[in-house]
Amino acid sequence: MLEVDQARLFLRIKKEDIPDDELKQYLNYYTLVILDQLGDIAKQDEHITETPLFDQTLLAAIACQLSLTDVEIIHSPSEYQVGDTQEKYDNTSKGLYGDIPSWCSRYDGLLDTLTNKFADMKNLQVFRRTGMSIRRNWCRDLY
């Protein structure tokens, strides 16, 4: 699972914006949320929280929440001043190079990927049949 310093580094969050204990609460809470959304899949693999895909999903969940509640922590505003006029714009989904996917859409995509990855392993069934070769008692695994 991610540590506070790693989450701070990957999301580029300053200590002044979110203290360590508050960021730790976000990490713990959204870990439980993701595990709850995965359901039985999470119970089958006890090391699911140690995968890089889980870490990316956790970061996206936290960034999504922060972009909804305090947008300036995640998306730094742009300020322009021309003469006496000063404007401030939030850089949320539009950038200099076109559309930028939102953190919430990234979270949804990563959660789907995480679910599909572990659901594929869950649905794998193996059974044995005899007599499928020249040797009658030979067993073969079918997938």
Disulfide bonds with the S-S distance in Angstrom:
Cys64-Cys104 1.94
